[in-house]
Amino acid sequence: MTPMIRLAMIPMMCAVLLMSDPTAALAAGEERQDKPSTPVHPKRFGVKPADIAYGAYQRGMYITALNLALPLAKKGDPAAQTLTAEIYARGLGVRRNEKEAARWYAAAAEQGVPEALFQYALLLIDGRLVEKDEQTAFVMMKDSADAGNRLAQFNYAQMVTARQPGPSGVNEAIAYYRHAAKAGLADAQYAMSQVLATGSGNIGRDDKEARRWLVRAARQNFDTAQLDLGTWLINGRGGERDEKAGFGWLKLAAEGGNVAAQNRLAKLYRAGVGTEPDSIEAAAWYILARRAGLVDPELNIFLGGLTDEEQKKAIERANRLR
């Protein structure tokens, strides 16, 4: 599948919009018999999906699904066109064919399928497989967003803030962020937390509500939300202080590779905040963060104050953490 475009965004937004492909591409002639690791709701492929083809798709029988969907797609069935595009885009059971996927997404988009509108808008922004057309992409993204596609809602909000950096653009974007956040999109939930934390647009600052959105995004393994939530819990922002829980969220983000969280976790271990003090663990997490390019003068001094033996243990521990 063509990667979702990292759109221009206001500084507070740092989420990466990539639609993961949980299933490795298979050589032609092979067929999976297990279910996709990420279940897909039938409405993704249109209001009235091609039930038999969709059923085969859900069971991991991708070649069967394509064989059933393709004839219908050629006859103009929009759901079958979208399903066909999905199979080609992700290389499910057949060789990945981005050009064929783009062709079928275009056909389904012309018939107003929200998922196809969204995917084709991304292709128009990218300009690699089809002629670049950002204005048409903007319109298609809005149409998909207004039809309820949560990824389109988030992307459209990003596009609006890039085009209209003033209050009117922010207020329009917030409405779409909220829809996507309520639909469960972690990126949008984090965006809403930032809107509320700063009092952007016509929304006043509300740390308590912002923290609730951080919790929702963090529970979906959104590492930036985990980083912020851990910090807020330790500082008591938006609710009661809970150093132990804050430490736990920061550790989760650090273990997931968030470099800023690794650096903060080092400081928590050094000071014994939310956990027992542990200079070796503190040094190990800082070494890990520093290897990734984050240099903290305060922790450099701390690291330099350890004995040679302690530094050796910390390096060994950092190597295991990696």
C-alpha positions as CSV (number, residue, x, y, z in Angstrom):
1,M,0.0,0.0,0.0
2,T,1.2,3.5,-0.7
3,P,2.3,5.0,2.6
4,M,0.0,7.6,4.1
5,I,1.5,11.0,3.6
6,R,3.0,12.8,6.5
7,L,1.1,16.0,6.1
8,A,2.2,19.5,7.1
9,M,0.9,20.1,10.6
10,I,0.8,22.6,13.4
11,P,3.8,22.1,15.8
12,M,1.9,20.3,18.5
13,M,1.0,17.4,16.1
14,C,3.7,14.8,15.7
15,A,1.8,11.6,15.0
16,V,2.9,9.5,12.1
17,L,0.0,8.4,9.8
18,L,1.0,5.0,8.5
19,M,-1.5,2.3,7.7
20,S,0.3,-0.8,8.9
21,D,0.4,-3.8,6.7
22,P,0.2,-6.7,9.3
23,T,0.3,-9.4,6.6
24,A,3.5,-10.0,4.6
25,A,3.1,-10.1,0.8
26,L,2.8,-13.6,-0.6
27,A,4.0,-15.0,-3.9
28,A,1.4,-15.6,-6.6
29,G,-0.3,-18.9,-6.2
30,E,-0.2,-19.1,-2.4
31,E,-3.2,-18.4,-0.2
32,R,-3.5,-17.8,3.5
33,Q,-6.1,-19.7,5.5
34,D,-5.9,-17.6,8.6
35,K,-7.8,-14.4,9.4
36,P,-6.1,-11.0,8.8
37,S,-4.4,-9.8,12.0
38,T,-6.4,-6.6,11.8
39,P,-10.1,-7.2,11.3
40,V,-11.7,-4.9,8.7
41,H,-15.3,-3.7,9.0
42,P,-17.3,-4.4,5.8
43,K,-18.4,-0.8,5.5
44,R,-14.8,0.0,4.7
45,F,-15.4,-1.3,1.2
46,G,-18.6,0.6,0.6
47,V,-22.2,0.7,1.9
48,K,-23.1,-2.7,0.4
49,P,-20.0,-4.9,0.3
50,A,-19.6,-7.9,-2.0
51,D,-20.4,-10.3,0.8
52,I,-18.9,-13.5,-0.6
53,A,-15.7,-11.9,-1.7
54,Y,-15.5,-10.0,1.6
55,G,-16.1,-13.2,3.6
56,A,-13.2,-14.9,1.8
57,Y,-11.0,-11.9,2.5
58,Q,-11.8,-12.0,6.2
59,R,-10.8,-15.7,6.3
60,G,-7.5,-14.9,4.7
61,M,-8.4,-16.5,1.4
62,Y,-7.1,-13.6,-0.6
63,I,-6.8,-15.2,-4.0
64,T,-10.4,-16.5,-3.7
65,A,-11.5,-13.0,-2.6
66,L,-9.8,-11.4,-5.6
67,N,-11.3,-14.0,-8.0
68,L,-14.7,-13.3,-6.7
69,A,-14.3,-9.5,-6.5
70,L,-12.6,-8.8,-9.8
71,P,-15.5,-9.7,-12.1
72,L,-17.8,-7.6,-10.0
73,A,-15.3,-4.7,-10.0
74,K,-15.1,-4.8,-13.8
75,K,-18.9,-4.5,-13.8
76,G,-18.7,-1.3,-11.7
77,D,-19.5,-2.6,-8.2
78,P,-17.8,0.0,-6.0
79,A,-17.4,-2.3,-3.0
80,A,-15.7,-4.9,-5.1
81,Q,-13.5,-2.3,-6.7
82,T,-12.3,-1.1,-3.3
83,L,-11.7,-4.7,-2.1
84,T,-9.7,-5.4,-5.3
85,A,-7.7,-2.3,-4.8
86,E,-7.0,-3.3,-1.2
87,I,-5.7,-6.7,-2.2
88,Y,-3.4,-5.3,-4.9
89,A,-2.2,-2.5,-2.7
90,R,-1.1,-4.8,0.1
91,G,0.0,-7.7,-2.0
92,L,-2.4,-10.1,-0.3
93,G,-2.1,-13.5,-2.0
94,V,-0.8,-11.9,-5.2
95,R,2.2,-9.8,-6.1
96,R,1.8,-6.2,-4.9
97,N,0.7,-4.0,-7.7
98,E,0.4,-0.3,-6.8
99,K,-0.6,0.8,-10.3
100,E,-3.5,-1.7,-10.4
101,A,-4.5,-0.7,-6.8
102,A,-4.5,3.0,-7.8
103,R,-6.7,2.3,-10.9
104,W,-9.3,0.5,-8.8
105,Y,-9.2,3.1,-5.9
106,A,-9.8,5.7,-8.6
107,A,-12.8,3.8,-9.9
108,A,-14.3,3.3,-6.5
109,A,-13.6,6.9,-5.5
110,E,-15.6,8.2,-8.4
111,Q,-18.6,6.3,-6.9
112,G,-18.0,7.9,-3.5
113,V,-16.7,5.0,-1.4
114,P,-15.1,6.7,1.7
115,E,-12.2,4.4,1.9
116,A,-11.4,4.8,-1.8
117,L,-11.7,8.6,-1.6
118,F,-9.2,8.6,1.3
119,Q,-6.7,6.3,-0.4
120,Y,-6.9,8.1,-3.8
121,A,-6.5,11.4,-2.1
122,L,-3.2,10.2,-0.6
123,L,-2.1,9.1,-4.1
124,L,-2.9,12.5,-5.4
125,I,-0.9,14.1,-2.7
126,D,2.0,11.8,-3.3
127,G,2.0,12.2,-7.0
128,R,4.1,9.1,-7.6
129,L,1.5,6.8,-9.2
130,V,-0.9,9.4,-10.4
131,E,-0.6,13.0,-11.4
132,K,-0.1,15.2,-8.3
133,D,-3.2,17.3,-7.6
134,E,-3.4,18.7,-4.0
135,Q,-6.6,20.6,-4.6
136,T,-8.6,17.5,-5.7
137,A,-7.0,15.6,-2.9
138,F,-8.2,18.2,-0.4
139,V,-11.7,17.9,-1.7
140,M,-11.6,14.1,-1.7
141,M,-10.2,14.0,1.8
142,K,-13.0,16.2,3.1
143,D,-15.6,14.0,1.3
144,S,-14.2,10.9,3.0
145,A,-14.0,12.7,6.3
146,D,-17.6,13.9,6.1
147,A,-18.6,10.3,5.3
148,G,-17.1,9.2,8.6
149,N,-13.6,7.8,7.7
150,R,-11.6,8.6,10.9
151,L,-8.2,8.5,9.1
152,A,-9.5,11.0,6.6
153,Q,-10.9,13.1,9.4
154,F,-7.5,13.4,11.0
155,N,-5.7,14.0,7.7
156,Y,-8.2,16.6,6.6
157,A,-7.7,18.4,9.9
158,Q,-4.0,18.4,9.3
159,M,-4.5,19.7,5.8
160,V,-6.8,22.5,7.1
161,T,-4.3,23.7,9.7
162,A,-1.6,23.8,7.0
163,R,-3.8,25.8,4.6
164,Q,-5.4,28.0,7.2
165,P,-3.0,28.6,10.1
166,G,-5.3,31.2,11.7
167,P,-8.2,30.7,14.2
168,S,-10.8,29.7,11.5
169,G,-8.6,26.9,10.3
170,V,-7.8,25.7,13.8
171,N,-11.5,25.7,14.8
172,E,-12.5,23.7,11.7
173,A,-9.7,21.2,12.3
174,I,-10.7,20.7,15.9
175,A,-14.1,19.6,14.9
176,Y,-12.6,16.8,12.7
177,Y,-10.0,15.9,15.3
178,R,-12.8,15.4,17.8
179,H,-14.8,13.2,15.4
180,A,-11.7,11.0,14.8
181,A,-10.8,10.9,18.5
182,K,-14.3,9.8,19.4
183,A,-14.0,7.1,16.7
184,G,-10.9,5.8,18.6
185,L,-8.0,7.0,16.5
186,A,-5.1,7.4,18.8
187,D,-3.5,10.2,16.7
188,A,-6.6,12.3,17.0
189,Q,-7.0,11.5,20.7
190,Y,-3.5,12.9,21.2
191,A,-4.3,15.9,19.0
192,M,-7.3,16.6,21.2
193,S,-5.2,16.4,24.3
194,Q,-2.9,19.0,22.9
195,V,-5.7,21.3,21.9
196,L,-7.2,21.2,25.4
197,A,-3.8,21.5,27.1
198,T,-3.0,24.7,25.2
199,G,-6.5,26.1,24.8
200,S,-6.3,26.3,21.1
201,G,-9.0,27.8,18.8
202,N,-12.3,28.4,20.5
203,I,-11.7,25.8,23.1
204,G,-10.5,26.9,26.5
205,R,-7.7,25.2,28.3
206,D,-8.9,22.1,30.2
207,D,-6.1,20.0,31.7
208,K,-8.5,17.5,33.2
209,E,-10.1,16.7,29.9
210,A,-6.8,16.8,28.1
211,R,-5.5,14.1,30.5
212,R,-8.5,11.9,29.7
213,W,-7.6,12.0,26.0
214,L,-4.0,11.3,26.8
215,V,-5.0,8.2,28.7
216,R,-7.1,6.9,25.8
217,A,-4.2,7.4,23.3
218,A,-1.6,6.0,25.7
219,R,-3.7,2.8,26.1
220,Q,-3.5,2.3,22.4
221,N,0.3,2.3,22.7
222,F,0.8,5.8,21.3
223,D,4.2,6.5,22.7
224,T,4.1,10.3,22.7
225,A,0.9,10.1,24.7
226,Q,2.5,7.7,27.1
227,L,5.4,10.1,27.5
228,D,3.2,13.1,28.2
229,L,0.8,11.1,30.4
230,G,3.7,9.8,32.5
231,T,5.0,13.3,33.0
232,W,1.6,14.7,33.8
233,L,0.9,12.0,36.4
234,I,4.3,12.6,38.1
235,N,3.6,16.4,38.1
236,G,0.0,16.1,39.1
237,R,-1.2,17.9,36.0
238,G,-4.9,17.5,35.1
239,G,-5.6,15.4,38.2
240,E,-4.1,13.7,41.2
241,R,-0.3,13.0,41.3
242,D,0.6,9.4,40.9
243,E,4.4,8.9,40.6
244,K,4.2,5.1,40.4
245,A,1.8,5.2,37.5
246,G,3.7,8.0,35.8
247,F,6.9,5.9,36.0
248,G,5.0,3.0,34.5
249,W,3.8,4.9,31.5
250,L,7.3,6.5,30.9
251,K,8.9,3.0,31.1
252,L,6.4,1.7,28.6
253,A,7.2,4.5,26.2
254,A,11.0,4.0,26.8
255,E,10.8,0.3,26.2
256,G,9.0,1.1,22.9
257,G,11.9,3.2,21.7
258,N,10.8,6.7,22.6
259,V,14.2,8.5,23.2
260,A,12.8,11.4,25.2
261,A,11.1,8.8,27.5
262,Q,14.3,6.9,27.9
263,N,16.0,10.1,29.0
264,R,13.3,11.0,31.5
265,L,13.2,7.4,32.8
266,A,16.9,7.7,33.6
267,K,16.2,10.7,35.7
268,L,13.4,8.9,37.6
269,Y,15.7,6.0,38.3
270,R,18.4,8.4,39.5
271,A,16.1,10.3,41.8
272,G,14.0,7.3,42.9
273,V,10.7,8.9,41.6
274,G,8.0,6.3,41.3
275,T,10.5,3.5,41.8
276,E,13.5,2.6,44.0
277,P,16.7,4.6,43.2
278,D,19.0,2.6,40.8
279,S,22.1,4.4,39.5
280,I,23.0,1.5,37.1
281,E,19.5,1.4,35.6
282,A,19.5,5.2,35.3
283,A,22.8,5.2,33.6
284,A,21.8,2.4,31.2
285,W,18.7,4.2,30.0
286,Y,20.6,7.4,29.5
287,I,23.3,5.6,27.6
288,L,20.5,4.2,25.3
289,A,19.1,7.7,24.8
290,R,22.5,9.2,24.1
291,R,23.3,6.5,21.5
292,A,20.1,7.7,19.7
293,G,21.5,11.3,19.7
294,L,19.9,12.8,22.8
295,V,22.6,14.6,24.9
296,D,21.6,15.8,28.4
297,P,24.4,17.8,30.2
298,E,22.9,17.0,33.6
299,L,23.0,13.2,33.0
300,N,26.4,13.5,31.4
301,I,27.7,14.8,34.7
302,F,25.8,12.0,36.6
303,L,27.3,9.4,34.3
304,G,30.8,10.8,34.7
305,G,30.5,10.5,38.4
306,L,30.0,6.8,38.4
307,T,32.9,4.4,39.1
308,D,34.5,2.5,36.2
309,E,32.9,-0.6,37.4
310,E,29.4,1.0,37.6
311,Q,29.9,2.4,34.1
312,K,30.8,-1.0,32.8
313,K,27.7,-2.5,34.4
314,A,25.5,0.3,32.9
315,I,26.9,-0.3,29.4
316,E,26.2,-4.0,29.7
317,R,22.7,-3.3,30.9
318,A,22.1,-0.8,28.0
319,N,23.3,-3.4,25.6
320,R,20.7,-5.8,26.9
321,L,18.0,-3.2,26.8
322,R,18.7,-2.6,23.1
